[in-house]
Amino acid sequence: MLVLMSKVIALIDCNNFYVSCERLFNPSYIGKPVVVLSNNDGCVVSRSNESKLLGIPMGAPYFKFEEICRRHKIITHSSNYELYGDISQRVMATLEAFVPDMEVYSIDEAFVDLTGILDPLTFCIMLRRKVMLWTGIPVSIGISYTKTLAKAAGEVAKKSESGVGVLFNVEDIDITLKALSIYDVWGIGKQWGTRLELKFNIRTAYDLKQASPKFIREHFSVVMERIIYELNGIACLELEEIEAKKSISSTRTFGRSVSEIRELREAVASYTANAARKLRMQNSKVYSLYVYIRTDYYKNTTQYNNGKVVELVYPTSDTGLLINAAIKGLEAVYKSGFQYKKAGVILLNIVQDSYLQQDILEEYSHTHKKRSKALMQAVDLLNKKYGRGTIQHAAEGIKKEWKVKAELLSPRYSTRWDELKGVG
């Protein structure tokens, strides 16, 4: 299959991102083994290279490796998502200052279109230095003709002294793909990978590249067919603009079991406020929401889970109104006598903020909505300036003893005035 050269795509990947964020404010961590844990300090979600060499696997349950971490003095932190989210925005803003077309793929990855740039390698070396200089976060950059090949080039970049990997030459592409497991191909999950390996003896990215697109489409889907074309240098996956989400969820597992409805109200109110903030960020409002609670599936006790959809009179993004609706839903499904482990709120039927609905009490409705919008804008502005949670609804509680366990949480250096890094 002919490799086309009409496009040049790069993937920018922040190296060991959560660990890099922790090292940014604690330079003494550099060169030492560091791991970051998931919600409730359950599993390892980010590792420094030193921790990898000590045999700490990705996704490993922390309790199984706690003794190894203690023995090797591995620095351990709870996930600090407020800090990581802020640093991510700074990295993405830096990239946007230099590239015309970009797709933010995840908190630590972005695809950029470099088509038309005469020397992509030199440009990316410069870009990598700028990101390091302006944010302090090290990145690797993979460059090729398609998003799938750029992802593969990222593996080359991590082993390159320059931090940039280039896959333009067909021979270099094939060497890289032969060394890349089918499970590591972008877009191939565990289920597809297992089926490809066991049923069709496709074990590497190169094997998939050589497969018949028509045959693979018949046995899998058009998505897999596109991956084959991408591996052959034919761009099928365009950079995507960020679209408004059709639903927004905010769910968490509690740090401990919760039985009292008072604490459940606080949790649901807090989750609703978080979802409402995301809703306003995309200039939307919502017609209905779904609230649910459940017990701990992993405990050998009587189980209970239930949820309820609550319809709103008119679409809104007002946190107070959404909290009231969510608590009504919670009270409708709550049963005493159970130990609850998780709750969640999902915003449904989302419309754009510009959407207008006729109301019988139009004059009152217009005035109320105008005041509500001004209030929410003020709250969002203050929380952005002084740190999330500076202004919140009383229903969200103060102590929040039900919150996710994070006993090893580092300070939120970049978003909280009272947690700024001291000097001297």
N, C-alpha and C positions, 0 to 999 in steps of 0.2 A: 504493500500500500504506500502511495506517495505521501511524503511528509510535506505539508504546506507551510509556508513561512510568512503568511500575511499578517499574523498577529504576534505580539511579544507580551507575555503575561508574567508578572512576578508575584510571588507570595512572600510577604513579610511576616515572620514568626518570632515573637518575643521568646527568648531563651529561658526555659524554666521560670515562667513569668512570675508566679506567686513568690518563689524564692528570690527572684531578682528584685521584686518590690520590697521584700524584707531586708535584703542587703543594701538597698538604696539608702535607707536610714540607719543602718547598722553596718558600716564598712568592715568592722571586725569579723563579720561573718564570711567575708570573701576568703576562699581557699579552705573553708571548713565545711563539713557535712551539715546540710540543712534539709528539713522536710516540713511541708505544710499539710495540715490535716483537713478533712472535709467537715461538713456540718456535724455537730455533736462529737467532734474529735474522733470520728469513726475510722476513716481510711486515709491513706497517703494519697494526696492529689497533686503534689508537686515535689520534685526532688532536685537537689543540686547534683552536679556530676560526681562529687565526692561521695554522696549518699548512694548513688547508683553503683559505684565501685565497691561499696560495702555490702551490696546485695539486697538493698531495700527495693522491692518491686513496686511498680505503679499500681495503685488501687489496693494495696495490702492493708488488711485490718490492723489498726495500730496496736491493739492489745497483743497481737501475735509477735510484734517486733519491738515492743516497748523495752524489753530487756536488752536487745541488741543496740537500740538507740541510746540507752543509758550506758552500756558498756563502752561504746565508741564515742560517747559524748556528742551525739548528733543533736544539733540545735533543733528544737521542735516548736512549731507555732500553730495555733488555730487559724482557720481561714479568716482573713480580714477583708471581706468583700467591699466594704466602703473604701478602703485604701486602694485595693486593686482596681476597682471601677474608676476611681479618679485618675490613677496613673495611666490606665488604658486610654481614657479620653485624651490625655496629654500626648500619648504616643500617636494616636490617630490624628489629632490636630496637627502634629508635626508632619506626618506623612501628607496630609491634605495640602500643606503649604508648598509641596514640591511636585505633586502628581496631579494631573488633570482629571483622572477617572479612577475611582477607588470603591471597592466593596468591603465593608467591615464584615468579616466572616465570623469572628468570635471575639471574646474579650482580649485575646492575645494574637490574633491573626487578621491579616487583610490582604486581599488581592488588589493589584494595581495594573493598569494597562500602560505599557511602555512603548506601544506601537508608535513608530515615528522618531523615537530617540536613537540617535546615531550610534552611540556607544553605551548600551544598557549596562554592561559590566562596570564601567567607570562610574556611571550615574548611580548605580546601586551601592558601590563602595562609598561614594560621597553621602548617599542617603543614610546608610547605616551609621556613618560617623556623626551625621547631624542628629539622628535619633538618640545616640549615646550622649552627645554633648548637651542637647536640650532637655532630655528626660532622665538620663542615667541608666536607661534600660538597654541591655545588649540584645541585638536581633540577628537572625539569620535570614538570608534572602535567596530564594530559588527562582531562577529565570528560565523560561522555555516558551514554547508556542501555545500551550494550552494550560488551563487551570490544573488538570490532572498531572501533566508533566512538570508544572511549576512546583507542585507539591512534592513530587519525586526529587526534583532538583534541590528542594529544601534539605533533604537527607544528605546530599552532596555538600551543601553549604555548611552543615554542622561539623563536617570533618575538614573543611577548608580553612586555611590560615586567614584568608580574607573575610571569611564569614559569608561569602557569596558563592553560590553554585550555579553553573550555567550548563544547560542541556540543549545545545543547538545541533551538534554533530550527530548524525544517525548512529554512528558506532558508539559514541559516548552514551546516547540514550539507551541503546540495547544493553550495554554493559551494566548500567544502573538498574534497568528493569529486571535483568536476570538475577540481580542480588536482592531485589525487593520482593518480600513475601506477598502473596495474594491478599493476605489479611491487612497489609499495610498500604494497599492501593486506595487512594481517596475515593470514597463512595461505596467501597465494598465492606459490608459489615461481617460479623462473625457467622451469621446464618448463610449468607451468600458465599462467603469464603469457604466454609465447610462443604457446601454442596459442590462448588467448583472443584475443590480438591478431591473429594471422595468419589464423585460421580463422573467427572470429566477429566481428572488428572491434571487440572490447571493449578499449578502450585506457585507460580511467580507472576509478576506483572508482565514479564516478557511472554509467558505462555498465553496470557489473556490477550496481549497485543496481536499474537499470531492467530487467534481464534476467528472464526467466521462471524461477522456482525449479525448476519441473518440468522444463523444457527443459534447464537446466544440470545437474540431477541425472542425467538420461538420458545426457548426454554426458560427465559428469565423475564426481561422487560425491555422497553425502549431505553430505560435509564442505563442498563448494562451495555446496550448497543452503543450508546453515546460515549461511555467510558472507553470502549475499544477504539472508537474514532479518535478520542482525545489522546490515547496512548500512542496513536499513529500520527499525531501532530495536527489533526484536524479539529479546530476549535468548535465545540458544540455548546459549551456552557458559557454564556455571556456574563459579564459583571452585572450583578443585580443591584438595583437601587433599593434602599431600605423602604419598604412599604409599611403602612399602618397595619398593626396586627388586628386580626378579626376577633381575637379573644386574648385576655390578659389574665394570667394566674399568679397568685401569691400563696404558696403553701410551705409549710415547715413541719418537721418532726420536732416535738417538744424535747427539752433537755431532760425531763423526767415525766412520769405519768401524771395526768391531770384529771381530777374527778369533779371539782367544783365548777359550777357554771360561771361563777364570777371570773375565774381565771380564763375560762374558754371565751367569755365575752371580750376580755382584754386581748387575747391572742387574735380572735377574729377581727376585732377593731383595728389592731395593728397591721394585720395582713391586708385588710381593706384599704387602709390609708396608703400602704405601699403600692397597691394596685392602682389606686386613684392617681397617685403621683405619676406613674408610668402612663396612665391614660391621658393626662394633661400634657405630658411631654410630646405625645404624638398628635396633639390638638384634636382630641376626640372626646366623645361622651357616650354613655351607655344606657340601654333600655332595661337591662335585667342583669342579675347576678346569681351565681350558684354558690352556696356555702355548704361545706360538708365536714363531718367529724368521723374519726374511726379509732378503734382500739388497737392494741399492739398485736399484729398477726403472729409475731414470733413467741408470744407467751401462751402457755397452755391454760388459758382462762376463757370464760364465756366471751365471745366476740360480738361487737356491734358496730355497724357503720351505716350512716344515712346522710342524705343531703336534701337540699330543697332549693328550687329556683324561685327567686323573688322578683316579680315584675314591678317596674317603676311607672309612676303616672306619666312622667315625661323624661326624656333623656337628660342625664346630668353628669358632671365630673366633680361635683361638690363632695368632698370627703365626708362631711357630716351627714349628708343625706344617704350616702352609700353605706356608711357605718350603721345608721339606723336600720336600713333595709337588711343588711347582713346579720345584725343581731336578732331581728325578727325571724329570719330564716333559721338561725342557730337555735333559738328558743323553741321553734316548732319541731325540731328533730332531737333535741337533747333528752337523754334519759339518765336519771341518777343511778348510782350503783355500779357504774363502769369506770375503768381506768383508761382514759383517752390518751393516745400517743401522737395523733396528728390531726391538724385541721387545715382547711384551705378555703380560699375565695377565688372564684373565676368570674371575670366580667364577660358578659355575653352581649350579642346584638349591638355591637359598637358602630357608631356613626360619626361622621365628621362634625367638628364643633360648629361649622357653618350651617348644619342642618336645622331647619326651622319647622316647628310643629305648631299648628293653630291651637289656641287655647280659648275657652269661653271667657275666662278672666284674663284676657290678653294684656291689659294694662298692668294689672298686678303681677302677672307672670313675667312680663318683660322687665319690670323693676326688680323683682326678686332675683331673676337670673343675672341681671347686670351686677347687683350687689354680690351675689354668690361668686361670680367670675372675678370681681375685683378682690374679694377676700382670698380666694384661692391663689391668685397671682401674688398677693402680698405674702402669704404663707410660704409659697414656693421660693420666692425671692429671699426671704429671711433664712430659710433652711439651706438654701444654696450658699448664702454668704457666711452663715455662722455654723453650718454643719447640720446634717439630717437629724431631725428630732428636736431641734431647738424650739420649734413651735409644733405642738401636737394636740390631738383631742384628748380630753380627760379619760374618755372611754378606753384609751390604749393602755392605761395604767402607768404606774411609776416604777415599781421594783421589777415587775415582769419576771418573776421567779420561774415561769414556765419556759422561758426562752431557751433557744438552742445552746447546748453546752459548748463553751469556748474558754476553757480554763487557761489556755496558753496564748491568748489573743495579744497581739502587739498593739501599740497605740495607733490611732488613726491620724498619722502625722499631718497629712495634707488637707484634711477636711474638718478638723476640730481645733479651735483655738487653744483649748485647755490641754491638748495632747501634742502640741508642737514640740519638735525636737529641741532640747536645750543645748546651749553652747557654753563650753567652759566648765 
